[in-house]
Amino acid sequence: MSVSVIIPTYNRASTLPRALDSVFAQTQPPLEVIVIDDGSEDETKTVVERDYPDVIYLSQTNSGVSHARNTGIRHAKGEWLALLDSDDSWLPEKLQLQMASLNDSPQLRISHTDEIWIRNGVRVNPMDKHTKQGGHIFRNCLPLCVISPSAALIHHSVFQEYGLFDTNLPACEDYDLWLRICAQEAVDFVEKPLVVKYGGHQDQLSRKHWGMDRFRVYALQKLLDNQQLNHADRCAAIEILCKKCLILSQGAGKRGHQERADHFMSIHARYQQELPACNTSDN
């Protein structure tokens, strides 16, 4: 089982070494490590070329994390692809334990692990809604993203079958991908925390964009319009979509953005038509 590690980065020369060091400390080393520099203006290129000569360094004009990950996926030679954000890190046994778990479940093509959260230098406990699990987790994926990219190990064929990250999304691109995959695939889960996620810094995408649910609404619409779902899963997706649209519309109305409020209510009205059939059917 060969693994390519894909690390997108943008102006994170200060945290990228921590991520890379954690990869090179793996008890089961990967086949290759690919860093995709998304147009950094800091010392990223110098740091990689000077301190990590074994890393495959790819540079592109600033196009966003989805485009950067897709570039890495297209260049990867491994059978399995492991994603790692440049502000996160892995524990040494991360790849070894995931690959062992997947060997025990050869029918599965995607794995993730539990994680440790650090916010502003302090370890915090995730809320219940962020609880990780394996199996058929599609409905767990609907409210919010439940697989961290840095925890994911994915067979190359999954991207060939379900597509790459959606470059139209400036955020929640991982939520969109997990919906597409988990609607059809069961997921392997390693309960041990093997990823350290660092938060609280100013360049996190969640700090850059208002109303993250608007991106989730886009992803849900795309899923409902383009992918075959069983009846129960489709109903669950519509219910979540309608709830998110109501919240976004109400919030926009309170702030005086009537055009935006009307936009989300029109989406709500379109899909709400299916809810009566959902409520009268056995799920």
C-alpha positions as CSV (number, residue, x, y, z in Angstrom):
1,M,0.0,0.0,0.0
2,S,1.9,3.0,-1.3
3,V,0.9,6.5,0.1
4,S,1.4,9.9,-1.3
5,V,1.1,12.8,1.2
6,I,-0.5,16.0,-0.2
7,I,0.1,19.2,1.6
8,P,-1.4,22.5,0.2
9,T,0.0,25.6,1.7
10,Y,-0.3,29.4,1.5
11,N,2.0,31.8,3.5
12,R,2.5,29.3,6.2
13,A,6.3,29.0,6.3
14,S,6.1,29.2,10.1
15,T,3.8,26.1,10.5
16,L,4.7,24.0,7.4
17,P,7.9,22.6,9.1
18,R,5.8,21.2,11.9
19,A,3.6,19.4,9.4
20,L,6.5,18.1,7.4
21,D,8.4,16.9,10.4
22,S,5.4,14.9,11.5
23,V,5.2,13.2,8.1
24,F,8.9,12.3,8.1
25,A,8.5,10.9,11.6
26,Q,6.0,8.3,10.5
27,T,6.7,4.8,11.6
28,Q,5.5,3.7,8.1
29,P,7.0,6.2,5.7
30,P,5.0,7.4,2.6
31,L,6.1,6.9,-0.9
32,E,6.3,10.6,-1.5
33,V,5.5,14.0,0.0
34,I,4.1,16.7,-2.2
35,V,3.8,20.3,-1.1
36,I,1.7,22.5,-3.3
37,D,2.5,26.2,-2.8
38,D,-0.6,28.2,-3.6
39,G,1.3,31.4,-4.5
40,S,2.9,32.1,-1.1
41,E,4.6,35.4,-0.6
42,D,6.6,34.3,2.4
43,E,9.6,32.0,2.8
44,T,7.8,28.8,2.0
45,K,9.8,27.9,-1.1
46,T,13.1,28.6,0.6
47,V,12.1,26.5,3.7
48,V,11.1,23.5,1.6
49,E,14.0,23.5,-0.8
50,R,16.6,24.2,1.9
51,D,15.3,22.0,4.7
52,Y,13.3,19.2,3.0
53,P,15.1,18.2,-0.2
54,D,13.1,15.0,-0.5
55,V,9.8,16.9,-0.8
56,I,8.3,17.3,-4.2
57,Y,7.6,21.1,-4.4
58,L,4.9,22.3,-6.8
59,S,4.1,26.0,-7.1
60,Q,1.1,27.7,-8.6
61,T,-0.5,31.1,-8.7
62,N,-2.8,31.7,-5.8
63,S,-6.0,29.7,-6.7
64,G,-7.3,28.4,-3.4
65,V,-7.0,25.2,-1.3
66,S,-9.2,23.1,-3.6
67,H,-7.1,23.9,-6.6
68,A,-4.0,23.2,-4.7
69,R,-5.2,19.8,-3.4
70,N,-6.3,18.9,-6.9
71,T,-2.9,19.7,-8.3
72,G,-1.4,17.4,-5.7
73,I,-3.9,14.6,-6.4
74,R,-3.1,14.8,-10.1
75,H,0.6,14.5,-9.5
76,A,0.4,11.8,-6.9
77,K,1.8,8.3,-7.7
78,G,0.7,6.5,-4.6
79,E,-2.2,4.0,-4.5
80,W,-3.5,5.9,-1.4
81,L,-3.5,9.6,-0.9
82,A,-3.2,11.2,2.6
83,L,-4.2,14.8,3.0
84,L,-2.5,17.1,5.5
85,D,-3.2,20.8,6.0
86,S,0.0,22.8,6.5
87,D,-1.1,24.1,10.0
88,D,-1.8,20.6,11.3
89,S,0.4,17.6,12.2
90,W,0.3,13.9,12.6
91,L,1.3,11.5,15.4
92,P,4.0,9.1,14.4
93,E,1.7,6.0,14.0
94,K,-0.9,7.7,11.9
95,L,-0.3,6.1,8.5
96,Q,0.7,2.8,10.0
97,L,-2.5,2.3,12.0
98,Q,-4.7,3.5,9.2
99,M,-3.1,1.2,6.7
100,A,-3.4,-1.7,9.1
101,S,-7.1,-1.0,9.7
102,L,-7.7,-0.8,5.9
103,N,-5.9,-4.1,5.5
104,D,-8.5,-5.6,7.8
105,S,-11.3,-4.1,5.8
106,P,-10.2,-4.3,2.2
107,Q,-13.6,-3.4,0.8
108,L,-13.2,0.2,2.2
109,R,-11.6,3.0,0.2
110,I,-11.5,5.9,2.7
111,S,-10.3,6.1,6.3
112,H,-10.1,8.8,8.9
113,T,-9.0,9.0,12.6
114,D,-9.9,10.8,15.7
115,E,-8.0,14.0,16.5
116,I,-6.7,16.4,19.1
117,W,-7.8,20.0,19.0
118,I,-5.5,22.9,20.0
119,R,-7.0,26.4,20.0
120,N,-4.7,29.3,20.7
121,G,-2.2,27.0,22.2
122,V,-4.6,25.2,24.6
123,R,-6.1,21.8,24.1
124,V,-9.9,21.8,23.9
125,N,-12.6,19.2,23.8
126,P,-14.7,19.0,20.6
127,M,-18.4,19.3,21.0
128,D,-20.6,16.2,20.6
129,K,-21.6,17.3,17.0
130,H,-18.0,16.8,16.0
131,T,-17.8,13.2,17.2
132,K,-16.0,11.0,14.7
133,Q,-17.2,7.5,13.6
134,G,-17.0,5.0,10.8
135,G,-19.4,3.0,8.7
136,H,-22.2,4.6,6.6
137,I,-21.9,8.1,7.9
138,F,-23.7,10.1,5.2
139,R,-26.4,11.5,7.4
140,N,-23.8,12.5,10.0
141,C,-22.1,14.4,7.2
142,L,-25.2,16.6,6.4
143,P,-25.1,19.2,9.3
144,L,-21.4,19.9,9.1
145,C,-18.0,18.4,8.1
146,V,-17.3,15.3,10.1
147,I,-14.1,14.2,8.4
148,S,-11.0,16.4,8.8
149,P,-8.9,16.5,5.6
150,S,-5.8,16.1,7.7
151,A,-7.2,12.8,9.0
152,A,-8.2,11.3,5.6
153,L,-6.5,8.5,3.8
154,I,-8.3,7.9,0.4
155,H,-7.7,5.4,-2.4
156,H,-6.8,7.1,-5.6
157,S,-9.8,5.4,-7.4
158,V,-12.2,7.3,-5.2
159,F,-11.3,10.6,-6.8
160,Q,-11.6,9.0,-10.2
161,E,-15.1,7.9,-9.4
162,Y,-16.5,10.9,-7.4
163,G,-14.4,13.7,-8.7
164,L,-11.9,16.2,-7.1
165,F,-12.4,19.1,-4.8
166,D,-14.9,21.7,-6.1
167,T,-12.8,24.8,-7.1
168,N,-16.0,26.9,-7.0
169,L,-16.0,26.6,-3.3
170,P,-13.7,29.0,-1.3
171,A,-14.6,27.1,1.9
172,C,-16.5,23.9,2.9
173,E,-14.9,22.1,-0.1
174,D,-14.2,19.1,2.1
175,Y,-17.9,19.0,3.2
176,D,-18.8,18.9,-0.4
177,L,-16.4,16.0,-1.2
178,W,-17.4,13.9,1.8
179,L,-21.1,14.2,0.9
180,R,-20.4,12.9,-2.6
181,I,-18.3,10.0,-1.3
182,C,-20.2,9.0,1.8
183,A,-23.5,8.9,0.0
184,Q,-22.1,5.7,-1.6
185,E,-19.2,4.5,0.4
186,A,-18.7,3.2,4.0
187,V,-15.8,4.8,5.9
188,D,-13.1,3.2,8.0
189,F,-12.4,4.9,11.3
190,V,-9.4,4.6,13.7
191,E,-10.5,5.7,17.1
192,K,-7.1,6.7,18.3
193,P,-6.4,10.5,18.0
194,L,-3.6,10.6,15.4
195,V,-4.0,14.1,14.1
196,V,-3.3,17.4,15.9
197,K,-5.4,20.3,14.6
198,Y,-4.3,23.8,15.4
199,G,-6.9,26.6,15.4
200,G,-7.5,30.1,16.4
201,H,-5.1,31.7,13.9
202,Q,-6.3,34.6,11.7
203,D,-5.9,32.9,8.2
204,Q,-8.4,30.1,8.9
205,L,-11.0,30.0,6.1
206,S,-13.8,30.0,8.7
207,R,-12.6,33.5,9.7
208,K,-12.5,34.8,6.2
209,H,-16.1,34.0,5.0
210,W,-19.4,35.0,6.5
211,G,-22.2,32.4,6.7
212,M,-20.3,29.1,6.1
213,D,-23.7,27.4,5.6
214,R,-24.2,29.2,2.3
215,F,-21.4,27.0,0.9
216,R,-23.0,23.9,2.4
217,V,-26.3,24.8,0.8
218,Y,-24.5,25.0,-2.6
219,A,-23.0,21.5,-1.9
220,L,-26.3,20.1,-0.9
221,Q,-28.1,21.5,-4.0
222,K,-25.4,20.0,-6.2
223,L,-25.7,16.6,-4.5
224,L,-29.5,16.5,-4.8
225,D,-29.5,17.6,-8.4
226,N,-26.6,15.4,-9.7
227,Q,-26.2,12.3,-7.5
228,Q,-28.5,9.3,-7.0
229,L,-29.5,8.9,-3.4
230,N,-31.7,6.4,-1.8
231,H,-35.1,7.8,-0.6
232,A,-34.2,8.1,3.1
233,D,-30.9,9.8,2.4
234,R,-32.4,12.2,-0.1
235,C,-35.1,13.2,2.4
236,A,-32.5,13.7,5.1
237,A,-30.5,15.9,2.8
238,I,-33.5,18.0,1.8
239,E,-34.5,18.4,5.5
240,I,-31.1,19.8,6.4
241,L,-31.0,22.0,3.2
242,C,-34.3,23.6,4.1
243,K,-33.2,24.2,7.7
244,K,-30.0,25.9,6.6
245,C,-31.9,28.0,4.0
246,L,-34.3,29.2,6.6
247,I,-31.6,30.2,9.0
248,L,-29.6,32.0,6.3
249,S,-32.7,33.8,5.0
250,Q,-33.7,34.9,8.5
251,G,-30.2,36.1,9.2
252,A,-30.0,38.0,5.9
253,G,-33.4,39.6,6.5
254,K,-32.4,40.8,10.0
255,R,-29.3,42.5,8.5
256,G,-31.3,44.2,5.8
257,H,-30.1,42.0,2.9
258,Q,-33.5,41.3,1.4
259,E,-32.2,40.0,-2.0
260,R,-30.0,37.5,-0.2
261,A,-32.9,36.5,2.1
262,D,-35.2,36.0,-0.9
263,H,-32.5,33.9,-2.7
264,F,-32.4,31.4,0.2
265,M,-36.1,31.3,0.5
266,S,-36.5,30.4,-3.2
267,I,-34.1,27.5,-2.7
268,H,-36.1,26.4,0.4
269,A,-39.4,26.6,-1.6
270,R,-38.0,24.5,-4.4
271,Y,-37.0,21.6,-2.2
272,Q,-39.6,21.8,0.4
273,Q,-42.1,20.5,-2.1
274,E,-40.6,17.0,-1.6
275,L,-40.9,17.0,2.2
276,P,-44.5,15.9,2.4
277,A,-43.6,12.7,0.5
278,C,-40.7,12.2,2.9
279,N,-42.9,12.6,5.9
280,T,-45.4,10.0,4.8
281,S,-42.9,7.4,3.7
282,D,-41.0,4.9,5.7
283,N,-37.4,5.9,6.0
